[in-house]
Amino acid sequence: MKQRILIVDDDSRHATLVAYYLQKQGYETLVAINAAEMHTQRERFACHLIILDINMPGEDGLSICQKLRLAGDNTPIIFLTARNELIDKVIGLELGADDYLVKPFESRELLARIRALLRRTSDDVFEPNEAEHIELQFGPFFLDGQARKLFCNDQPVSLSSEEFALLIILASTSGKIFSRSQLASRLLSSNFDIKPGQRNIDMMISRLRKRLDDDPLHTNYIHTLRGKGYVFTSHLAKSATSSVKGQY
């Protein structure tokens, strides 16, 4: 599945050229010319990486990056800017950017930095074939990745493909906190052909809780951490076989 890159730059011509180049290199691309368009795109689509211009009218790239990081959003960010002062680079990196490239730049250098950054952050990507190797037991539930089914006391529980994919991600990494953007990114990288936006994650979590008979006020499994995201916890959760990936 192609990785998706969001380009945020008020210079629409420059953004379009970058998008076209990256498309030829095998990536899916989205373009936004300001913060409002960026948020709209991210509500509709999960992204693996953001290319973010610093100098934009209204809310600039530094402010956007800072807000994303404070919200627990760890999507990789590469800053693009015409500024070349050391202080701008330092501020950008301290605010949470992962890399920095000064305009004008060689397309091949941008590509190399994108590939290197995506390799470094590959731990946050759900491997396409991982689900079929997972078997998990938690409480009365048994999750069979190969059959793509959930059972409760040996009785099948009806799950949509997106609910099953979300449960696989959460339950196989019990105790790990995921922001909405991280869950959206993992679902995008799964082998379930799901392309969720961050806005959909809360609804998917709500539906999944109902399948697990999880009362939000007295939850057993999927917990909400305000300002951080969601975490799956169960003292009874355990691997069903020794060959399972992501054991507890």
NUVOVEX-208799 format. One record per residue (C-alpha): x, z, y; residue in three letters. Coordinates in steps of 0.1 Angstrom, whole numbers, padded with zeros to 4 digits, always signed. Example, Ala and Ser with C-alpha at 12.3 -4.5 7.8 and 13.67 -1.06 7.14 Angstrom:
+0123+0078-0045ala/+0137+0071-0011ser/
//
This chain:
+0000+0000+0000met/+0013-0009+0035lys/+0024+0018+0058gln/+0006+0018+0092arg/+0024+0022+0125ile/+0007+0029+0158leu/+0023+0015+0190ile/+0014+0033+0222val/+0026+0015+0253asp/+0010+0006+0286asp/+0029-0027+0285asp/+0004-0046+0263ser/+0026-0077+0260arg/+0056-0056+0248his/+0034-0036+0224ala/+0019-0068+0210thr/+0054-0083+0204leu/+0066-0052+0186val/+0034-0052+0165ala/+0038-0088+0155tyr/+0074-0082+0145tyr/+0066-0052+0124leu/+0037-0071+0108gln/+0062-0097+0096lys/+0083-0069+0081gln/+0053-0058+0060gly/+0038-0030+0080tyr/+0002-0026+0093glu/+0001-0020+0130thr/-0023-0007+0157leu/-0018-0009+0194val/-0030+0015+0222ala/-0022+0012+0259ile/-0028+0049+0268asn/-0036+0083+0254ala/-0073+0078+0252ala/-0069+0046+0231glu/-0044+0063+0209met/-0068+0092+0201his/-0095+0067+0194thr/-0073+0047+0170gln/-0062+0079+0152arg/-0097+0091+0148glu/-0105+0058+0130arg/-0073+0053+0111phe/-0045+0074+0096ala/-0010+0064+0106cys/+0024+0070+0090his/+0044+0068+0122leu/+0039+0065+0160ile/+0060+0045+0184ile/+0054+0062+0218leu/+0064+0050+0253asp/+0073+0078+0277ile/+0065+0061+0310asn/+0027+0055+0310met/+0001+0061+0338pro/-0021+0091+0333gly/-0009+0112+0304glu/+0027+0103+0295asp/+0044+0102+0262gly/+0061+0136+0266leu/+0027+0153+0271ser/+0012+0134+0242ile/+0040+0144+0219cys/+0039+0180+0230gln/+0001+0183+0224lys/+0004+0167+0189leu/+0031+0191+0178arg/+0013+0221+0192leu/-0018+0210+0172ala/+0003+0210+0140gly/+0004+0172+0138asp/+0038+0163+0122asn/+0033+0125+0122thr/+0068+0110+0128pro/+0073+0099+0164ile/+0098+0074+0179ile/+0100+0074+0217phe/+0105+0041+0235leu/+0114+0042+0272thr/+0133+0025+0300ala/+0149+0058+0309arg/+0184+0064+0298asn/+0191+0098+0312glu/+0204+0124+0287leu/+0179+0150+0300ile/+0150+0127+0290asp/+0163+0123+0255lys/+0169+0161+0252val/+0134+0169+0264ile/+0118+0143+0241gly/+0135+0156+0211leu/+0129+0193+0220glu/+0092+0185+0223leu/+0092+0173+0187gly/+0100+0136+0187ala/+0120+0124+0157asp/+0140+0096+0173asp/+0146+0079+0207tyr/+0152+0043+0216leu/+0159+0029+0251val/+0144-0004+0263lys/+0155-0031+0260pro/+0164-0028+0223phe/+0171-0050+0194glu/+0141-0054+0170ser/+0164-0049+0141arg/+0175-0016+0154glu/+0139-0004+0158leu/+0132-0015+0122leu/+0162+0003+0109ala/+0152+0035+0127arg/+0116+0032+0114ile/+0128+0027+0078arg/+0152+0057+0080ala/+0126+0079+0095leu/+0099+0070+0069leu/+0125+0077+0042arg/+0132+0111+0056arg/+0095+0120+0058thr/+0086+0105+0025ser/+0079+0140+0010asp/+0046+0140+0030asp/+0034+0108+0013val/+0013+0111-0018phe/+0029+0090-0045glu/+0005+0061-0056pro/+0006+0070-0093asn/+0009+0107-0090glu/-0028+0115-0096ala/-0029+0103-0131glu/-0002+0128-0142his/-0020+0158-0128ile/-0040+0183-0149glu/-0050+0216-0131leu/-0071+0246-0140gln/-0085+0269-0113phe/-0113+0293-0119gly/-0139+0277-0141pro/-0127+0242-0130phe/-0105+0217-0148phe/-0091+0187-0129leu/-0081+0157-0150asp/-0061+0132-0131gly/-0059+0106-0158gln/-0097+0106-0163ala/-0102+0111-0125arg/-0128+0138-0133lys/-0135+0174-0124leu/-0151+0197-0149phe/-0168+0231-0144cys/-0171+0252-0176asn/-0166+0219-0195asp/-0195+0202-0176gln/-0186+0172-0153pro/-0189+0177-0116val/-0199+0146-0096ser/-0172+0136-0071leu/-0168+0105-0050ser/-0134+0088-0051ser/-0125+0102-0017glu/-0135+0137-0027glu/-0115+0135-0059phe/-0084+0121-0040ala/-0087+0149-0014leu/-0090+0176-0041leu/-0060+0162-0060ile/-0039+0164-0028ile/-0050+0200-0020leu/-0051+0215-0055ala/-0017+0200-0066ser/+0000+0216-0036thr/-0017+0250-0036ser/-0005+0272-0007gly/+0006+0243+0014lys/-0010+0240+0048ile/-0022+0205+0058phe/-0033+0193+0093ser/-0060+0168+0095arg/-0035+0141+0103ser/-0014+0150+0072gln/-0044+0148+0049leu/-0054+0115+0064ala/-0019+0102+0059ser/-0018+0113+0023arg/-0052+0098+0016leu/-0040+0065+0032leu/-0010+0065+0009ser/-0029+0073-0023ser/-0040+0048-0049asn/-0077+0053-0041phe/-0080+0026-0014asp/-0092+0051+0011ile/-0086+0047+0049lys/-0099+0078+0066pro/-0096+0088+0102gly/-0090+0124+0112gln/-0126+0127+0123arg/-0137+0122+0087asn/-0115+0149+0072ile/-0137+0178+0083asp/-0168+0161+0067met/-0149+0154+0035met/-0137+0190+0033ile/-0173+0202+0038ser/-0186+0179+0010arg/-0159+0190-0013leu/-0166+0227-0007arg/-0202+0221-0017lys/-0190+0205-0050arg/-0169+0236-0056leu/-0197+0261-0045asp/-0173+0273-0018asp/-0190+0293+0009asp/-0170+0288+0041pro/-0174+0325+0049leu/-0163+0337+0014his/-0142+0307+0002thr/-0124+0309-0031asn/-0104+0277-0028tyr/-0103+0257+0005ile/-0094+0278+0035his/-0095+0268+0071thr/-0066+0280+0093leu/-0076+0277+0129arg/-0053+0254+0149gly/-0033+0245+0117lys/-0056+0229+0092gly/-0065+0235+0056tyr/-0049+0252+0026val/-0060+0254-0010phe/-0054+0288-0027thr/-0065+0303-0059ser/-0048+0331-0078his/-0062+0315-0110leu/-0049+0280-0102ala/-0023+0269-0128lys/-0009+0238-0144ser/-0028+0228-0175ala/+0003+0212-0191thr/+0040+0216-0187ser/+0043+0179-0177ser/+0022+0182-0146val/+0038+0172-0113lys/+0036+0197-0085gly/+0035+0228-0106gln/+0028+0262-0089tyr/
//
